[in-house]
Amino acid sequence: MMAMLTLLSTHTEEVVAMAALTVRGLDDETKARLRVRAAQNGRSMEAEVRAILQDSLAEQPTFGGLGTRIHERFAAEG
């Protein structure tokens, strides 16, 4: 059975932006795990997917390559 999930997200600043995302082909086991995880966190499935996406795509610090790390290490010494 094909599960379908539609998401609507809003960002509140001066301008309200809305995006819709449809996930097709989500297997029943994944959908069931999502439903359980959402319930454990006191959220709807839609809110849970939104939280998962926001957490996984949150800006992560960049560490640069080897040259950058060497430069940063010795920059204080001149």
C-alpha positions, 0 to 999 in steps of 0.5 A: 500500500502506498502511503502519501504524506503532504506537508505545509510549512510556514515561516513567520517574519515579515513575509510568510512563505509556505512550502508543500512537500508530498512524499510518495512511496512511503512504506507502511512500516516507516509510516507507522514508526513516524506515527509512534515517534510523533505521538511520543513527542506529542506532535502530529505526523506533519509536525514530526516530519517538519521537526525531523527535517529542521533538525537534520538540515540545521546549519552545522559548523564547517571544519574546513580542509587540512590547510584551513585547520593548519592555518587556524592552528598557527595563525596566533603565532604569526 
